[in-house]
């Protein structure tokens, strides 16, 4: 493990500098995953300068997918919740200085609670609204999910909290990717602003923990073969 300390504000340039120095020691799978994730983080930072929340969120999401997704997660066909929980469990285990803890409980408690209280990023709400389940049945599960999130916050359960947050962000991702929202629309600005704030801090930390433990087994990158031209 490197003794390089995590700065208060990580960005693409700082992470890329570290990656160039260490990448020859890593497996092809990890090296490619980090390389891809950094490329999307860089693109997200460009969109942040343009104040384009939609594009920033999508590029941050792709960057996170590039980091955590492997051929194992593709083949196992795990649920998104299980995949996130497994990945965050590993990352949090590396977080000896509690950077993820600080990100959640010091910097973003209001943003996370705002997401938890927003039905528009809760998939069962939309299932009910579109008739895929009985009307108003989403409310009980919504309240249950909020209680679970608040309990995780109170108990400082970083893995559970991050997994629940990613569930909400996954619904927001689906709205954008599947054409269920308007670019720069007024209706989802608060959700996107909170989402970008969380992911913009989470993704650099995830990339950094992976690089710090680059000599461990991370698995092959998704959609890669040695026979690629």
PAZAPA-4460 file (N, C-alpha, C; in steps of 0.05 Angstrom, whole numbers, plus 32768, in hexadecimal, padded with zeros to 4 digits):
% residues 229
    n_x    n_y    n_z   ca_x   ca_y   ca_z    c_x    c_y    c_z   seq   type   mol
   8011   7FE8   8000   8000   8000   8000   8012   8019   8000     1      X     A
   8009   802D   7FF1   8018   8046   7FF0   8013   8056   8009     2      X     A
   8027   8067   8010   8023   8079   8027   801A   8094   801E     3      X     A
   8013   8097   8004   8009   80B0   7FFA   7FEF   80B7   8007     4      X     A
   7FEC   80CE   8013   7FD4   80D6   8022   7FBF   80E1   800F     5      X     A
   7FA5   80DC   8017   7F8F   80E6   8007   7F8C   8104   800C     6      X     A
   7F8E   8115   7FF8   7F8A   8132   7FFC   7F6C   8138   8000     7      X     A
   7F67   814F   800B   7F4B   8156   8010   7F3A   8157   7FF7     8      X     A
   7F45   8161   7FE1   7F37   8162   7FC8   7F47   8154   7FB2     9      X     A
   7F3D   813D   7FAA   7F4A   812E   7F95   7F3F   8136   7F7A    10      X     A
   7F50   8135   7F65   7F46   813A   7F4A   7F54   8128   7F37    11      X     A
   7F4C   8129   7F1E   7F58   8118   7F09   7F76   811B   7F07    12      X     A
   7F7F   8134   7F07   7F9C   8139   7F03   7FAD   812C   7F18    13      X     A
   7FA4   812E   7F31   7FB3   8122   7F47   7FB3   8104   7F46    14      X     A
   7F9C   80F8   7F40   7F9A   80DB   7F3E   7FA9   80D0   7F26    15      X     A
   7FA8   80DF   7F10   7FB6   80D6   7EF8   7FD4   80D6   7EFC    16      X     A
   7FDE   80E9   7F0A   7FFA   80EA   7F10   8003   80D2   7F20    17      X     A
   7FF3   80CA   7F34   7FFA   80B3   7F44   7FF7   8099   7F33    18      X     A
   7FE3   8098   7F22   7FDF   8080   7F11   7FF6   807C   7EFE    19      X     A
   8001   8091   7EF3   8017   808E   7EE0   8030   8081   7EEE    20      X     A
   8033   8088   7F07   804B   807E   7F16   8047   8061   7F1F    21      X     A
   802F   8058   7F22   802A   803D   7F2F   801F   8028   7F1C    22      X     A
   8015   802F   7F05   8005   801D   7EF4   8015   8005   7EEA    23      X     A
   802F   8007   7EE7   803E   7FF0   7EDE   803F   7FD9   7EF2    24      X     A
   8037   7FDF   7F0B   8037   7FCA   7F1F   801C   7FBB   7F21    25      X     A
   8009   7FC4   7F12   7FEE   7FBA   7F15   7FE7   7FA5   7EFF    26      X     A
   7FD3   7F95   7F04   7FC9   7F83   7EF0   7FBC   7F92   7ED9    27      X     A
   7FB9   7F85   7EC3   7FAC   7F92   7EAC   7F90   7F9A   7EB2    28      X     A
   7F82   7F89   7EC1   7F66   7F8F   7EC8   7F63   7FA8   7ED8    29      X     A
   7F73   7FAB   7EEE   7F71   7FC2   7EFE   7F7A   7FDB   7EEF    30      X     A
   7F90   7FD8   7EE1   7F9B   7FEF   7ED3   7F87   7FFA   7EBF    31      X     A
   7F78   7FE9   7EB1   7F64   7FF2   7E9E   7F4D   7FFE   7EAC    32      X     A
   7F44   7FF2   7EC2   7F2D   7FFD   7ED1   7F33   8019   7EDB    33      X     A
   7F4B   801D   7EE6   7F53   8037   7EF1   7F56   804B   7EDA    34      X     A
   7F62   8043   7EC4   7F66   8054   7EAD   7F4B   805E   7EA2    35      X     A
   7F38   804C   7EA0   7F1D   8053   7E96   7F10   8066   7EA9    36      X     A
   7F10   805F   7EC3   7F03   8070   7ED7   7F0E   808C   7ED7    37      X     A
   7F28   808F   7ED5   7F35   80A9   7ED5   7F2D   80B9   7EBC    38      X     A
   7F2A   80AC   7EA6   7F22   80BA   7E8D   7F07   80C6   7E90    39      X     A
   7EF4   80B8   7E9D   7ED9   80C2   7EA1   7ED8   80D7   7EB7    40      X     A
   7EE9   80D4   7ECB   7EEA   80E9   7EE0   7EF4   8103   7ED3    41      X     A
   7F07   8102   7EC2   7F11   811A   7EB4   7EFB   8127   7EA4    42      X     A
   7EEB   8117   7E96   7ED5   8122   7E86   7EC0   812F   7E98    43      X     A
   7EBB   8122   7EAF   7EA7   812D   7EC1   7EB0   8148   7ECC    44      X     A
   7ECA   814B   7ED1   7ED4   8164   7EDB   7ED1   817A   7EC6    45      X     A
   7ED4   8173   7EAD   7ED0   8187   7E98   7EB3   8191   7E98    46      X     A
   7EA0   817E   7E9B   7E84   8186   7E9B   7E7D   8196   7EB4    47      X     A
   7E8B   8191   7ECA   7E86   81A1   7EE2   7E8D   81BE   7EDD    48      X     A
   7EA2   81C2   7ECE   7EAA   81DE   7EC7   7E95   81EB   7EB5    49      X     A
   7E87   81DB   7EA5   7E72   81E6   7E94   7E57   81E7   7EA2    50      X     A
   7E56   81DF   7EBB   7E3D   81DF   7ECB   7E28   81CE   7EBD    51      X     A
   7E30   81B7   7EB2   7E1C   81A5   7EA5   7E19   818D   7EB8    52      X     A
   7E05   818E   7ECA   7E01   8179   7EDE   7DFA   815F   7ED1    53      X     A
   7DEA   815F   7EBC   7DE2   8146   7EAF   7DFB   8136   7EA5    54      X     A
   7E0C   8144   7E96   7E23   8138   7E8B   7E37   8130   7EA1    55      X     A
   7E3B   8141   7EB5   7E4D   813B   7ECA   7E45   8121   7ED9    56      X     A
   7E2B   811F   7EDF   7E21   8108   7EED   7E26   80EE   7EDC    57      X     A
   7E1F   80EF   7EC3   7E22   80D8   7EB2   7E3F   80CF   7EB0    58      X     A
   7E51   80E2   7EAD   7E6E   80DB   7EAA   7E79   80D1   7EC5    59      X     A
   7E70   80DC   7EDB   7E78   80D1   7EF5   7E6D   80B5   7EF9    60      X     A
   7E55   80B0   7EF0   7E49   8095   7EF3   7E59   8081   7EE2    61      X     A
   7E60   8089   7EC9   7E70   8077   7EB8   7E8B   8071   7EC5    62      X     A
   7E97   8086   7ED1   7EB0   8083   7EDE   7EAF   806F   7EF5    63      X     A
   7E99   8071   7F05   7E95   805E   7F1B   7E92   8042   7F10    64      X     A
   7E82   803E   7EFC   7E7E   8024   7EEF   7E99   8019   7EE5    65      X     A
   7EA9   802A   7ED9   7EC2   8021   7ECF   7ED4   8017   7EE5    66      X     A
   7ED2   8023   7EFC   7EE3   801B   7F13   7EDA   8001   7F1F    67      X     A
   7EC0   7FFE   7F25   7EB8   7FE7   7F35   7EB0   7FCF   7F24    68      X     A
   7EA8   7FD3   7F0B   7E9F   7FBC   7EFB   7EB6   7FAB   7EF2    69      X     A
   7EB2   7F91   7EF4   7EC6   7F7D   7EEA   7EB7   7F67   7EDC    70      X     A
   7EC6   7F55   7ECF   7EB9   7F3F   7EC2   7EAA   7F2D   7ED6    71      X     A
   7EB4   7F2C   7EEF   7EA5   7F1C   7F03   7E8A   7F28   7F08    72      X     A
   7E88   7F42   7F0C   7E6E   7F4E   7F11   7E5B   7F4B   7EFA    73      X     A
   7E66   7F4C   7EE1   7E56   7F48   7ECA   7E4C   7F2B   7EC9    74      X     A
   7E5E   7F18   7ECD   7E56   7EFB   7ECB   7E44   7EF3   7EE1    75      X     A
   7E48   7EFD   7EF9   7E38   7EF4   7F10   7E1C   7EFE   7F0F    76      X     A
   7E17   7F13   7F00   7DFC   7F1F   7EFD   7DF1   7F25   7F19    77      X     A
   7E01   7F31   7F29   7DF8   7F3A   7F44   7DE5   7F51   7F41    78      X     A
   7DD4   7F55   7F56   7DC4   7F6D   7F56   7DD6   7F85   7F5A    79      X     A
   7DCC   7F9C   7F52   7DDC   7FB4   7F56   7DE2   7FB8   7F74    80      X     A
   7DCF   7FB4   7F85   7DD3   7FB8   7FA2   7DE9   7FA5   7FAC    81      X     A
   7DE9   7F8C   7FA4   7DFD   7F79   7FAD   7E19   7F80   7FA2    82      X     A
   7E19   7F89   7F89   7E33   7F91   7F7D   7E3F   7FA9   7F8B    83      X     A
   7E2F   7FBD   7F90   7E39   7FD4   7F9E   7E42   7FCD   7FBA    84      X     A
   7E32   7FBD   7FC8   7E39   7FB6   7FE4   7E54   7FA7   7FE5    85      X     A
   7E58   7F95   7FD2   7E71   7F86   7FD2   7E89   7F99   7FCC    86      X     A
   7E85   7FAA   7FB9   7E9B   7FBC   7FB1   7EA1   7FD0   7FC7    87      X     A
   7E8C   7FDC   7FD2   7E90   7FF0   7FE8   7E9B   7FE3   8001    88      X     A
   7E94   7FCA   8006   7E9F   7FBC   801D   7EBD   7FBA   801B    89      X     A
   7EC7   7FB5   8003   7EE4   7FB3   7FFF   7EF1   7FCE   8001    90      X     A
   7EE5   7FE2   7FF4   7EF1   7FFD   7FF5   7EF1   8008   8011    91      X     A
   7EDC   8005   801F   7EDA   8010   803B   7EEF   8002   804C    92      X     A
   7EF4   7FE9   8047   7F09   7FDA   8056   7F25   7FE7   8053    93      X     A
   7F29   7FF5   803D   7F43   8002   8039   7F44   801E   8045    94      X     A
   7F2D   8028   804E   7F2B   8044   8055   7F34   8048   8072    95      X     A
   7F4D   8044   8077   7F58   8046   8092   7F56   8062   809E    96      X     A
   7F56   8076   808D   7F55   8092   8097   7F38   809D   8096    97      X     A
   7F25   808C   8090   7F08   8094   8091   7F01   80AA   807E    98      X     A
   7F0C   80AA   8066   7F06   80BF   8052   7EE9   80BC   8049    99      X     A
   7EE0   80A4   8044   7EC4   80A0   803C   7EB1   80A7   8053   100      X     A
   7EB8   80A0   806B   7EA8   80A8   8082   7EA6   80C6   8083   101      X     A
   7EBC   80D4   8080   7EBB   80F1   8081   7EAB   80FD   806A   102      X     A
   7EAD   80F1   8052   7E9D   80FA   803B   7E7F   80F9   8041   103      X     A
   7E77   80E3   804D   7E5A   80DF   8052   7E50   80F0   8069   104      X     A
   7E5D   80ED   8081   7E52   80F9   8099   7E5A   8116   809E   105      X     A
   7E6F   811F   8092   7E77   813B   8096   7E6F   814D   807E   106      X     A
   7E71   8143   8066   7E6D   8154   804F   7E52   8151   8043   107      X     A
   7E45   8139   8043   7E2D   8136   8034   7E15   812A   8043   108      X     A
   7E12   812E   805D   7DFB   8122   806A   7DE1   812E   805F   109      X     A
   7DE1   8148   8058   7DC8   8155   804E   7DC2   814B   8032   110      X     A
   7DD6   8148   8021   7DD2   813E   8006   7DC7   8121   8006   111      X     A
   7DD2   8111   8017   7DCA   80F5   8018   7DAD   80F3   8023   112      X     A
   7DA7   8102   8038   7D8C   8102   8042   7D78   810D   802E   113      X     A
   7D81   8121   801F   7D70   812C   800A   7D69   8117   7FF5   114      X     A
   7D7D   8107   7FED   7D77   80F2   7FDA   7D65   80DD   7FE6   115      X     A
   7D69   80D6   7FFF   7D58   80C2   800C   7D3B   80CB   800E   116      X     A
   7D37   80E5   8011   7D1C   80F0   8014   7D0E   80F7   7FFA   117      X     A
   7D1C   80F2   7FE4   7D12   80FA   7FC9   7D06   80E1   7FBB   118      X     A
   7CEB   80E0   7FB8   7CE0   80C8   7FAB   7CE7   80C6   7F8D   119      X     A
   7CF0   80DC   7F81   7CF5   80DB   7F64   7D0F   80CD   7F5D   120      X     A
   7D1E   80C5   7F71   7D36   80B4   7F6B   7D32   8099   7F7A   121      X     A
   7D19   8092   7F7E   7D12   8078   7F8B   7D02   8068   7F77   122      X     A
   7D0E   8052   7F6D   7D02   8043   7F56   7CE5   803A   7F5C   123      X     A
   7CDF   802F   7F73   7CC3   8026   7F78   7CAE   803C   7F74   124      X     A
   7CB6   8056   7F79   7CA3   806C   7F74   7C9B   806C   7F57   125      X     A
   7CAE   8069   7F45   7CA8   8069   7F28   7C9A   804F   7F20   126      X     A
   7CA0   8039   7F2C   7C92   8020   7F26   7C74   8023   7F2D   127      X     A
   7C6E   8031   7F43   7C53   8036   7F4A   7C45   804A   7F37   128      X     A
   7C54   805F   7F31   7C49   8074   7F20   7C42   806A   7F04   129      X     A
   7C51   8056   7EFA   7C4D   804B   7EDF   7C3C   8032   7EDF   130      X     A
   7C32   802A   7EF6   7C20   8014   7EF7   7C2D   7FF8   7EF9   131      X     A
   7C47   7FF7   7EFD   7C54   7FDD   7EFF   7C50   7FD0   7F1B   132      X     A
   7C46   7FE0   7F2E   7C3E   7FD4   7F47   7C27   7FE5   7F52   133      X     A
   7C1A   7FDB   7F66   7C02   7FE9   7F70   7C08   8005   7F79   134      X     A
   7BF5   8017   7F75   7BF8   8033   7F7B   7BFE   8037   7F99   135      X     A
   7C11   8047   7F9F   7C19   804F   7FBA   7C27   8039   7FCA   136      X     A
   7C2C   8022   7FBE   7C3A   800D   7FCD   7C57   8014   7FD1   137      X     A
   7C61   8027   7FC2   7C7D   802F   7FC5   7C82   803E   7FDF   138      X     A
   7C6D   8049   7FEB   7C72   805A   8002   7C7E   804B   801A   139      X     A
   7C74   8033   801F   7C7E   8024   8035   7C9B   801D   8031   140      X     A
   7CA3   8014   8019   7CBF   800E   8014   7CD0   8027   8014   141      X     A
   7CC5   803D   800C   7CD3   8057   800C   7CDA   805E   8029   142      X     A
   7CC7   805C   803B   7CCC   8062   8057   7CE0   804F   8063   143      X     A
   7CDD   8035   805C   7CF0   8021   8066   7D0C   8027   805C   144      X     A
   7D0F   802E   8043   7D2A   8034   8038   7D36   804D   8045   145      X     A
   7D25   8061   804B   7D2F   8078   8059   7D39   8072   8075   146      X     A
   7D29   8061   8083   7D32   8059   809D   7D4C   804A   809D   147      X     A
   7D4F   8038   8089   7D68   8029   8086   7D80   803C   8081   148      X     A
   7D7B   8050   8070   7D91   8063   806A   7D98   8074   8083   149      X     A
   7D84   807D   8091   7D89   808E   80A8   7D96   807D   80BE   150      X     A
   7D8E   8064   80C1   7D9B   8053   80D4   7DB9   804E   80CD   151      X     A
   7DBE   804A   80B3   7DD9   8047   80AA   7DEA   8060   80B0   152      X     A
   7DDE   8078   80AC   7DEC   8091   80B2   7DF1   8092   80D0   153      X     A
   7DDD   808B   80E0   7DE1   808D   80FD   7DF6   807A   8107   154      X     A
   7DF6   8062   80FB   7E09   804D   8104   7E24   804F   80F6   155      X     A
   7E27   8063   80E5   7E40   8067   80D6   7E47   804E   80C5   156      X     A
   7E33   8042   80BA   7E36   802B   80A9   7E3B   8034   808C   157      X     A
   7E54   8038   8085   7E5B   8044   806C   7E52   8033   8054   158      X     A
   7E56   8019   8056   7E50   8008   8040   7E32   8009   8039   159      X     A
   7E21   8005   804E   7E04   8006   8049   7DFB   8021   803F   160      X     A
   7E06   8036   804A   7DFE   8051   8042   7E05   8055   8025   161      X     A
   7E1D   804F   801D   7E25   8052   8001   7E15   8041   7FEE   162      X     A
   7E0E   8029   7FF6   7DFE   8017   7FE5   7DE2   8022   7FE0   163      X     A
   7DD6   802D   7FF6   7DBB   8039   7FF3   7DBC   8052   7FE2   164      X     A
   7DD1   8062   7FE6   7DD4   807A   7FD5   7DD6   8073   7FB8   165      X     A
   7DE6   805E   7FB2   7DEA   8056   7F96   7DD0   804C   7F8A   166      X     A
   7DBF   8040   7F9A   7DA4   8038   7F90   7D95   8050   7F86   167      X     A
   7D96   8065   7F95   7D88   807E   7F8D   7D94   8089   7F73   168      X     A
   7DAF   808A   7F73   7DBD   8095   7F5C   7DB8   8084   7F43   169      X     A
   7DB5   806A   7F47   7DAF   8058   7F31   7D95   805F   7F24   170      X     A
   7D81   8066   7F34   7D67   806E   7F29   7D6A   8088   7F19   171      X     A
   7D79   809B   7F24   7D7F   80B4   7F16   7D8D   80AE   7EFC   172      X     A
   7DA1   809C   7EFD   7DAF   8094   7EE5   7D9C   8089   7ED0   173      X     A
   7D89   8078   7ED8   7D76   806C   7EC5   7D65   8082   7EB8   174      X     A
   7D5D   8095   7EC8   7D4C   80AB   7EBD   7D5A   80B9   7EA6   175      X     A
   7D74   80BE   7EAA   7D83   80CD   7E95   7D89   80BB   7E7E   176      X     A
   7D94   80A4   7E83   7D9E   8092   7E6D   7D87   8088   7E5C   177      X     A
   7D70   8084   7E68   7D59   8079   7E59   7D46   808F   7E4F   178      X     A
   7D4F   80A7   7E4F   7D40   80BD   7E44   7D28   80C6   7E54   179      X     A
   7D29   80C1   7E6E   7D13   80C8   7E80   7D16   80E4   7E8C   180      X     A
   7D27   80F4   7E81   7D2B   810F   7E8C   7D34   8121   7E75   181      X     A
   7D31   813B   7E79   7D39   814F   7E65   7D55   815A   7E6C   182      X     A
   7D66   815E   7E58   7D80   816A   7E5E   7D7C   8186   7E6A   183      X     A
   7D8A   818A   7E80   7D89   81A4   7E8E   7D6C   81AA   7E98   184      X     A
   7D5C   8196   7E9C   7D41   819A   7EA6   7D40   81A4   7EC2   185      X     A
   7D2B   81B2   7EC9   7D29   81BE   7EE3   7D20   81AA   7EF9   186      X     A
   7D14   8194   7EF1   7D08   8183   7F04   7D1B   8172   7F14   187      X     A
   7D33   816D   7F09   7D46   815C   7F17   7D60   8169   7F1F   188      X     A
   7D60   8184   7F20   7D7A   8192   7F26   7D84   818B   7F42   189      X     A
   7D72   818A   7F55   7D7B   8185   7F71   7D87   8169   7F73   190      X     A
   7D79   8155   7F67   7D83   813A   7F68   7D9F   8138   7F5B   191      X     A
   7DA2   8145   7F44   7DBB   8143   7F35   7DD1   8152   7F44   192      X     A
   7DCA   8168   7F4F   7DDF   8177   7F5E   7DE9   8167   7F76   193      X     A
   7DD7   815B   7F84   7DDF   814A   7F9B   7DEF   8132   7F91   194      X     A
   7DE6   8125   7F7B   7DF3   810D   7F70   7E0F   8114   7F67   195      X     A
   7E12   812A   7F59   7E2D   8131   7F50   7E40   8138   7F67   196      X     A
   7E35   8145   7F7B   7E46   814B   7F93   7E50   8132   7FA0   197      X     A
   7E3F   811E   7FA3   7E47   8105   7FAF   7E5B   80F6   7F9E   198      X     A
   7E53   80F1   7F85   7E65   80E1   7F73   7E7F   80EF   7F6D   199      X     A
   7E80   8109   7F6C   7E99   8117   7F67   7EAD   8114   7F7D   200      X     A
   7EA4   810D   7F95   7EB6   8107   7FAB   7EBB   80E9   7FAE   201      X     A
   7EA6   80DA   7FA8   7EA8   80BD   7FAB   7EBB   80B0   7F96   202      X     A
   7EB7   80B7   7F7D   7EC7   80AA   7F68   7EE5   80AE   7F6B   203      X     A
   7EEF   80C6   7F70   7F0C   80C8   7F74   7F17   80B8   7F8B   204      X     A
   7F07   80B6   7FA1   7F10   80A6   7FB8   7F11   8088   7FB0   205      X     A
   7EFC   807F   7FA2   7EFC   8063   7F99   7F14   805D   7F88   206      X     A
   7F1A   806E   7F74   7F31   806A   7F63   7F4A   8069   7F73   207      X     A
   7F4C   807B   7F86   7F65   807C   7F95   7F69   8063   7FA7   208      X     A
   7F54   805A   7FB4   7F57   8041   7FC4   7F5F   802A   7FB2   209      X     A
   7F54   8028   7F9A   7F5B   8013   7F88   7F79   8015   7F81   210      X     A
   7F82   802D   7F7B   7F9E   8030   7F74   7FB1   802A   7F8B   211      X     A
   7FA9   8033   7FA3   7FB9   802D   7FBB   7FBD   8010   7FC0   212      X     A
   7FA9   8000   7FB7   7FAA   7FE3   7FBB   7FAC   7FD5   7FA0   213      X     A
   7FBB   7FE1   7F8E   7FBC   7FD8   7F72   7FC9   7FBD   7F6E   214      X     A
   7FD8   7FB3   7F82   7FE5   7F99   7F7E   7FD4   7F82   7F88   215      X     A
   7FBC   7F88   7F92   7FA9   7F73   7F9A   7F99   7F6A   7F82   216      X     A
   7F8A   7F55   7F85   7F7A   7F4A   7F6F   7F60   7F59   7F6C   217      X     A
   7F5B   7F65   7F55   7F43   7F75   7F50   7F32   7F69   7F3A   218      X     A
   7F3C   7F57   7F2B   7F2C   7F4B   7F16   7F2F   7F59   7EFB   219      X     A
   7F27   7F4C   7EE6   7F2A   7F57   7ECB   7F16   7F6E   7EC7   220      X     A
   7F1D   7F80   7EB7   7F0B   7F96   7EAF   7EF4   7F8B   7E9E   221      X     A
   7EDD   7F96   7EA0   7EC6   7F8E   7E8F   7ECC   7F96   7E72   222      X     A
   7EC1   7F87   7E60   7EC3   7F8D   7E43   7EE0   7F90   7E3A   223      X     A
   7EF0   7F7D   7E42   7F0C   7F7D   7E38   7F15   7F61   7E32   224      X     A
   7F24   7F5F   7E1C   7F31   7F46   7E15   7F4C   7F4C   7E09   225      X     A
   7F5F   7F3A   7E0F   7F7A   7F3D   7E05   7F7B   7F3E   7DE6   226      X     A
   7F65   7F34   7DD9   7F65   7F33   7DBC   7F5B   7F4C   7DAF   227      X     A
   7F53   7F60   7DC0   7F49   7F79   7DB5   7F5E   7F86   7DA3   228      X     A
   7F56   7F90   7D8C   7F69   7F9E   7D7B   7F73   7FB8   7D88   229      X     A
***
